[in-house]
Amino acid sequence: MKNISTFYSAVVAIAAISALSGSAFAATTIQIGASGKTFASSAVQCAADPVKGESSPAVEAGLFNPTTRLRATVKLNGTPVAIVTPLMPTTNILLADGNNTVVVALNKRTVDSYTFTVQPGICNLPDTSGNTFSADGTLEYAASEKSYATVTPGCAWNAGTGQAQPFVNLFNNGNYLLNVSVNGVPLTQLSATYPHTPVFLSAGQNVISAANGYLSVDYFVRDGWDGTCTLP
């Protein structure tokens, strides 16, 4: 129970400081540095690159539950990218392909380091132009017609992250065996006996895929907002 409580507190705290900083996306799960005073996203996400005008791999890092006088320098691969303070405790960091090291240095002796590996093309969105929509616009059908998904995300409690998150429902449109992944991470398998599943969305753009072996791969793209939502 202690681990669950600690994790939930971390999520609540980071949601609060993200709101204060006006961040482009909020980490749905985070990792706390060894000092206990800094954090970084637990996984690479995709965020808008204001210079390139496209979706790029990124993480969020900064101060965790900062005190009044706490400040730190954030570096990417040895290069300073931001100063974080209690007034602006978080920053978004765009990553390059390959290995990246994000450092949050409180001083010369207190330095927390986080490593991330970015696969080439991780934020490239698939072509879904062949997909079609139901007459009322609530369902999107894959070009193969083997699967379909709800269009507008709902909000539900995700026991895996310990918070409310946006989600869509994905359906098997027949007796197919479909391997479902979200942002490249395997989620579940749909079949005649398990024909649908909820798919929780992380912050930013999410790519949902449903692969029917080597025969076809269906894609759906959904915006997970900031990765959180408020239950009614």
VMD Tcl script that draws the C-alpha trace (Angstrom):
set ca {
  {0.00 0.00 0.00}
  {2.92 2.36 0.68}
  {4.15 2.16 -2.92}
  {0.66 2.82 -4.28}
  {0.23 5.79 -1.96}
  {3.63 7.22 -2.92}
  {2.90 6.83 -6.62}
  {-0.52 8.46 -6.33}
  {0.95 11.39 -4.39}
  {3.57 11.84 -7.07}
  {0.96 11.94 -9.81}
  {-1.15 14.49 -7.94}
  {1.85 16.68 -7.21}
  {3.15 16.67 -10.73}
  {-0.28 17.44 -12.13}
  {-0.38 20.48 -9.88}
  {3.02 21.84 -10.79}
  {2.40 21.16 -14.47}
  {-0.71 23.29 -14.30}
  {1.30 26.08 -12.72}
  {3.97 26.00 -15.39}
  {1.59 26.04 -18.36}
  {3.31 22.96 -19.75}
  {2.39 21.66 -23.20}
  {1.75 18.22 -21.78}
  {1.59 16.67 -18.33}
  {3.35 13.43 -17.57}
  {0.89 10.68 -16.80}
  {3.58 8.81 -14.86}
  {6.86 10.16 -13.57}
  {10.12 9.05 -12.01}
  {11.58 10.80 -8.97}
  {15.32 11.45 -8.81}
  {17.60 10.07 -6.08}
  {17.52 13.44 -4.30}
  {13.74 13.25 -3.99}
  {13.60 16.85 -5.21}
  {13.45 16.45 -9.00}
  {11.46 14.42 -11.50}
  {11.27 13.44 -15.16}
  {8.69 11.70 -17.31}
  {8.86 7.93 -17.02}
  {8.61 7.51 -20.79}
  {9.10 9.47 -23.99}
  {5.97 11.18 -25.32}
  {5.22 13.17 -28.46}
  {4.75 16.93 -28.27}
  {4.48 19.79 -30.75}
  {7.82 21.23 -31.87}
  {7.18 25.01 -32.20}
  {10.13 25.41 -34.57}
  {9.50 22.50 -36.94}
  {5.73 22.60 -36.57}
  {5.52 18.83 -36.20}
  {5.22 16.18 -33.50}
  {8.57 15.37 -31.88}
  {9.75 13.09 -29.04}
  {9.84 14.91 -25.72}
  {9.90 14.51 -21.95}
  {9.08 16.78 -19.05}
  {11.50 17.43 -16.17}
  {11.86 19.79 -13.24}
  {11.40 20.26 -9.51}
  {9.29 17.91 -7.44}
  {7.35 19.61 -4.61}
  {9.77 22.59 -4.68}
  {10.46 24.72 -1.62}
  {10.50 28.50 -1.89}
  {14.22 28.91 -2.61}
  {14.84 25.75 -4.61}
  {16.07 26.10 -8.20}
  {17.87 23.86 -10.66}
  {19.52 23.77 -14.06}
  {18.11 21.31 -16.59}
  {20.55 19.94 -19.16}
  {20.12 17.74 -22.22}
  {23.19 15.74 -23.19}
  {25.37 18.17 -21.27}
  {23.86 21.36 -22.70}
  {21.80 23.65 -20.41}
  {18.24 24.04 -21.72}
  {16.33 25.66 -18.86}
  {16.35 26.99 -15.30}
  {13.47 25.73 -13.15}
  {12.20 27.54 -10.06}
  {9.16 27.29 -7.78}
  {7.35 29.75 -10.07}
  {8.24 27.76 -13.23}
  {9.02 24.28 -11.85}
  {8.82 22.24 -15.07}
  {10.11 22.35 -18.61}
  {9.52 20.36 -21.78}
  {12.59 18.93 -23.49}
  {12.64 17.86 -27.13}
  {14.81 14.77 -27.66}
  {16.89 13.54 -30.60}
  {16.91 10.01 -32.01}
  {19.10 7.62 -30.04}
  {20.28 7.90 -26.43}
  {19.52 11.07 -24.45}
  {20.53 12.06 -20.92}
  {18.47 14.64 -19.04}
  {20.09 16.10 -15.93}
  {18.42 18.22 -13.26}
  {21.19 19.80 -11.17}
  {20.29 21.47 -7.89}
  {23.98 22.23 -7.26}
  {27.36 20.66 -8.02}
  {26.80 17.86 -5.50}
  {23.09 17.18 -6.01}
  {22.52 16.06 -9.58}
  {19.74 13.73 -10.74}
  {20.18 12.03 -14.11}
  {17.56 10.41 -16.36}
  {18.20 8.47 -19.57}
  {15.85 8.04 -22.53}
  {16.21 6.12 -25.78}
  {14.32 7.47 -28.78}
  {13.55 5.14 -31.67}
  {13.67 6.84 -35.10}
  {10.20 7.79 -36.32}
  {8.56 7.25 -32.93}
  {6.38 10.34 -33.43}
  {5.59 9.84 -37.10}
  {1.84 9.46 -37.46}
  {0.54 6.64 -39.69}
  {-1.60 7.29 -42.75}
  {-5.25 6.83 -41.74}
  {-6.76 8.49 -44.81}
  {-8.32 5.15 -45.85}
  {-10.36 4.95 -42.66}
  {-14.07 5.76 -42.78}
  {-16.61 7.03 -40.28}
  {-20.12 6.03 -39.26}
  {-22.98 8.25 -40.38}
  {-23.21 9.89 -36.95}
  {-19.42 10.38 -36.73}
  {-19.05 8.46 -33.47}
  {-17.12 5.48 -34.88}
  {-14.03 5.25 -37.08}
  {-13.58 2.10 -39.19}
  {-10.16 0.95 -40.32}
  {-9.52 0.67 -44.07}
  {-9.36 -3.14 -43.70}
  {-12.77 -3.08 -41.94}
  {-11.36 -5.55 -39.40}
  {-11.61 -3.11 -36.49}
  {-13.21 0.15 -35.46}
  {-12.88 2.60 -32.57}
  {-14.91 5.27 -30.85}
  {-13.96 8.76 -32.00}
  {-14.49 10.99 -28.96}
  {-12.56 9.95 -25.82}
  {-14.44 9.24 -22.63}
  {-13.07 9.52 -19.09}
  {-12.52 6.59 -16.72}
  {-10.37 5.54 -13.79}
  {-7.19 3.74 -14.87}
  {-6.10 1.38 -12.10}
  {-2.73 0.99 -13.82}
  {-1.77 4.65 -13.33}
  {-3.98 5.45 -10.35}
  {-5.77 8.36 -11.99}
  {-8.61 9.26 -14.32}
  {-7.56 9.20 -17.97}
  {-9.19 9.71 -21.37}
  {-9.92 6.50 -23.25}
  {-11.53 5.13 -26.39}
  {-13.01 1.70 -27.08}
  {-11.52 -0.51 -29.79}
  {-13.66 -3.25 -31.38}
  {-12.98 -6.38 -33.40}
  {-15.24 -6.12 -36.47}
  {-15.39 -9.89 -37.07}
  {-13.77 -13.11 -35.93}
  {-10.22 -11.81 -36.38}
  {-7.20 -12.25 -34.14}
  {-5.88 -8.71 -33.61}
  {-2.77 -7.77 -31.61}
  {-3.40 -4.34 -30.12}
  {-0.63 -1.87 -29.28}
  {-0.61 1.75 -28.12}
  {2.35 3.91 -29.13}
  {4.25 0.74 -29.95}
  {3.61 -0.93 -26.58}
  {1.59 -4.19 -26.72}
  {-1.73 -3.88 -24.88}
  {-3.92 -6.93 -25.50}
  {-5.28 -9.30 -28.13}
  {-8.79 -9.14 -29.56}
  {-10.57 -12.25 -30.77}
  {-14.05 -13.73 -31.18}
  {-14.15 -14.40 -27.42}
  {-12.65 -11.01 -26.45}
  {-14.03 -8.63 -29.08}
  {-13.37 -5.19 -27.58}
  {-11.15 -3.34 -25.13}
  {-10.79 0.13 -23.60}
  {-7.61 1.93 -24.63}
  {-6.34 4.57 -22.20}
  {-4.60 7.55 -23.78}
  {-1.39 9.26 -22.70}
  {-0.72 12.97 -23.13}
  {-0.49 14.19 -26.72}
  {-1.06 12.10 -29.83}
  {-1.59 8.37 -29.39}
  {-1.25 5.76 -32.13}
  {-3.43 2.69 -31.65}
  {-2.66 -0.29 -33.88}
  {-4.49 -3.57 -34.42}
  {-2.40 -6.10 -36.35}
  {-3.95 -9.16 -37.98}
  {-0.69 -11.10 -38.18}
  {1.21 -10.15 -41.35}
  {-2.01 -9.61 -43.30}
  {-2.94 -6.09 -42.21}
  {-2.39 -3.41 -39.57}
  {-5.17 -1.01 -38.63}
  {-4.28 2.42 -37.23}
  {-6.22 4.99 -35.22}
  {-4.82 8.30 -33.95}
  {-6.29 9.90 -30.84}
  {-5.40 13.01 -28.84}
  {-5.03 12.24 -25.13}
  {-5.11 15.95 -24.14}
  {-2.76 16.27 -21.16}
  {-3.21 12.61 -20.20}
  {-5.73 13.29 -17.46}
  {-9.43 14.05 -17.18}
  {-12.10 14.76 -14.57}
  {-14.73 12.14 -13.80}
  {-18.32 13.40 -13.81}
}
mol new
graphics top color blue
foreach p $ca { graphics top sphere $p radius 0.5 }
foreach p [lrange $ca 0 end-1] q [lrange $ca 1 end] { graphics top cylinder $p $q radius 0.2 }
display resetview
